[in-house]
Structures are given as C-alpha cells and as structure tokens.
Amino acid sequence: MSFPSFLSYYEDFKQVLRRCDIILELIANEAYKGETYTAAHFARYFEGKLGLGSKRSIRERISHLAALGHIKFFKEALGYKVSSTKSKYGYLCVKDMELKISENQHVLVKPDYYLSPNNGVTLPVENPDVWVIHNSTKRDGKTV
C-alpha cells in the first residue's frame, strides 16, 4: 500500500470511528433527555443528520457496535416509564446510560439483551451490572 493510499484509508477509518462515537453519544444524550430508540427508529430519525449518512449505513454501524458490545438492548420498559416495543431487539442502550423519567429524575438503564458476536443472535445479559466489550468480531471471515 502506497503512502497516499494509506492516508486515504486512515482518513476513511477516522471517519468511521467518528460516526460510531457520534451514534454512541447520541443514544446516551437522547436518553438523558427522555428519548429512547429502537435501531430502526434511530436510523430513520438521524438519517442525513450530523454526517451519519443513510438509514442503511446507520443500521450497519449500530449492528457492528452491538456485535462489539458497545450497544446492547432493553425491553423491560415498565421500570423506565417508556412504552413497550414490538421491536425484535428492543430499545438501544449504551454503557452508563441514564434515562429521564420525570422532570428531575434520571435512572441508570441496564440492558436485558446483547447481540452475540459469534452468530448475531440476541442473548439475555447474565449480569447487567457488568458491561462486556468484545475486542473484535468476524465478518465474512475477516476480523473487524
């Protein structure tokens, strides 16, 4: 790989990381304001905003972040005063996410489910107080 192509690759990689960071921050910030999102709703709502790109690219980033363990899911909405969802995965959840449940009350959201990095199946979280992050995941035989 030549130096100019390496720089181009590096810049593309930085852009991907920036978008992932924005997604994680948005999920946390929106919850702090009292908003929760399923993956599909998040992608629709933030499509074309903050340089995140299309619904499809946002969904792919969410899937990747979920496979790495940076995003998990919760469905037990009653304790958080949010409406139930029919979404396959539930609402998006990030580490140390606080959800506004009243004018001056926030609660720490604990995940119910995570996405298995091996096969993409949702599995119940064994201990919601321990947030497990996976270093990498395999996609099409490649470590990502």
N, C-alpha and C positions, 0 to 999 in steps of 0.2 A: 504494500500500500504506500503510495507516494505521500509526501508531507501535505500537499494541498488537499488530497482526498481524505487524509487523516483528520485535518482540521474541519473539513465539511462533516465528516462522521461525528467528530467531537461536538460540533455545534448542534447537529441534529439530536445527539444524545442529551445534551444540556437542555434542549427544548422539551424533550420527552420528560425529563426529570422535573422541569419547571411546571409542566402541565399536571403531572402527578401530585406535586406538592400543592398546587392550587386546588385540585379536587379534594385532597385530604383536609386542607384548611377550610374550604367552603362547607364541607359536611359538618365540621365542628362549629364553625361560626353560625351557620344557619340553625343548627340545633340550639345553640345558646340563645338565639332569638325566638325559639319555639317552633321551628320548621323541621320536619322530618321528610325524607325522600326515599322512595324505592329507587333502584338503579335506573329503571325506565323513566320515571318521573324526573329524576335528577338530570338525566341526559337530555330529555325534552326541554326542561326549564333552562338549562345552561348552554344549550346549543348555540354556537356562534358568539358566546359571551366570553370575555376575558381571554381570548385567544385559545379557547379549549377545542374548537373545531366542531365537527358534525356530531349528531347523536351517536352514530356508529362508533366514531373514534373515542368518544367519552365512555360509551359502554365497554369498549375493548380495554380502556385504561382501568375502569372500575373492576372488570374481571381479572385483569393482571394484578392489580393491587389487592384484590380479595384472595387470589391464589397465593400471594406472598404473605398474607396475614395482616396487611395494613388496614384493610376494610373487613369488617365482619357484619353480622346481621342480627336484628332483634325483631321478634314478632309479638312478644308479650307486651302489648300496647297499654293494657289497663293500668299498670303501675306507673306509666308515664303520661297518662291522660291524653293519648293520641288515638285516633280512630284505628280500628283493625284494618289490616290489609289482606287482600287476596293474592298478593304477590308471592311467587314461588319462594323467594328468599327472605322477604320481609323488608324492613327499613335498614338503610345503611347506618353503620356505626363505626366510629374510629376510637382509638385509644384516648382515654380521659375525656370523652365527650360528655358535656353537660347539656341537659335539655331543660329549657324554660317551661315550667308547668304552671306558673302563676306570675303575677306582676313582679314579685321579688323573690321567687323561689326557683332554684335550679336543682336537678337531680343528676347524679352520675349514671349514665346509661351503660348497662352491662350486656354484652352480646349473648344471644341464645344459640346462634349457629355460625359456623365458619365454612369456607369453601376449601375442600381438600385439595392440596397442591398436587396430589398424585393423579386424581381422576376427575376433579371438578364437581364432585358430589357434595351436597351440603350435609354437614355432620353437626351434632349437638356439641356445644362447648362444654368441656368437662369441668373446668374451673373458671368462671367468668372474671375472677379477680386476677388471673394470670393471663397476660396478653402475649401470645406466641407469634413471633415473626419468623418466617422462613427466609433463608438467605437467597434462595433462587428456586426457580421452578423449571420444569422441562416442558417445552412446547415444540412439537414436531421433531423430537429428538435433540433439540438444542437447549442448552442451559440459558435461561433468560435472566 
